[in-house]
Amino acid sequence: MRLSCRFAIVGGRTDADAITNQRRNQMPIVRIELSPGRTHEQKTRYVEEVTKLTSEVLNCPVESIDIVFVEIPPTNWAHAGKFYATPKQE
């Protein structure tokens, strides 16, 4: 299986009611889209490094940075017109 990872920094509107408008206007949200298979330790290290870099580059406090991992199975991920995997028949 091929492991892939893509990321994007997104900001602006969020549907989480618990977040205030003030925080919403200043927070960066880093969304990491990747195929399953990374360990918690790998994700922890990634979170530490990305949080540090985001804070430095965007000049924002680490407390305002959210990181979200979205694991996409290869049966739901296609590239160049082909899925990375086909679903198993039940």
JODA-V6783 format. One record per pair of residues at least 6 apart in sequence whose ideal C-beta (glycine too) atoms are under 8 Angstrom apart, sorted by the first residue. I is the first residue (numbers start at 0). J is the second residue. D is the distance in Angstrom with one decimal. If there is no record, write none. Layout:
I;J;D / I;J;D
This chain:
0;34;7.4 / 0;36;7.3 / 0;73;6.3 / 0;83;7.6 / 0;84;7.2 / 1;34;7.4 / 1;73;7.6 / 1;83;6.2 / 2;33;7.5 / 2;34;5.3 / 2;36;5.3 / 2;37;7.7 / 3;33;6.5 / 3;34;5.0 / 3;76;7.2 / 3;83;7.7 / 4;31;6.9 / 4;32;7.5 / 4;33;4.1 / 4;34;7.4 / 5;31;7.7 / 5;32;4.9 / 5;33;7.1 / 6;29;6.5 / 6;30;6.8 / 6;31;4.6 / 6;32;6.9 / 6;49;8.0 / 7;29;7.8 / 7;30;5.6 / 7;32;7.7 / 8;27;5.6 / 8;28;7.2 / 8;29;5.2 / 8;30;7.6 / 8;53;7.2 / 9;28;5.2 / 9;29;7.9 / 9;30;5.5 / 10;26;7.1 / 10;27;5.7 / 10;28;6.2 / 11;23;7.7 / 12;23;7.4 / 13;23;6.1 / 13;28;7.0 / 18;26;7.6 / 22;63;6.7 / 25;59;6.4 / 25;63;5.5 / 26;59;7.5 / 26;63;4.5 / 26;64;6.8 / 26;65;6.2 / 27;53;5.7 / 27;57;5.7 / 27;59;6.3 / 27;63;7.1 / 27;64;5.6 / 27;65;7.5 / 28;64;8.0 / 28;65;4.7 / 28;66;7.7 / 28;67;6.5 / 29;49;5.7 / 29;53;6.2 / 29;64;6.9 / 29;65;7.1 / 29;66;4.6 / 29;67;7.2 / 30;66;8.0 / 30;67;5.0 / 30;69;6.4 / 31;45;7.4 / 31;49;8.0 / 31;66;6.7 / 31;67;6.9 / 31;68;4.9 / 31;69;6.8 / 32;69;4.9 / 32;71;5.9 / 33;68;6.8 / 33;69;7.5 / 33;70;6.2 / 33;71;7.1 / 34;70;6.9 / 34;71;6.2 / 34;72;7.2 / 34;73;5.9 / 34;76;6.6 / 34;83;7.5 / 35;70;4.6 / 35;71;7.9 / 35;72;6.2 / 37;45;8.0 / 42;68;6.2 / 46;66;5.3 / 49;66;6.1 / 50;61;5.4 / 50;64;5.2 / 50;66;6.8 / 51;61;7.4 / 53;59;7.2 / 53;64;5.2 / 54;60;6.7 / 54;61;4.9 / 54;64;6.4 / 72;84;7.5 / 73;82;6.9 / 73;83;3.6 / 73;84;3.7 / 74;82;6.4 / 74;83;7.7 / 74;84;5.1 / 74;85;6.6 / 74;86;4.8 / 75;82;8.0 / 76;82;6.9 / 76;83;5.3 / 77;83;7.1
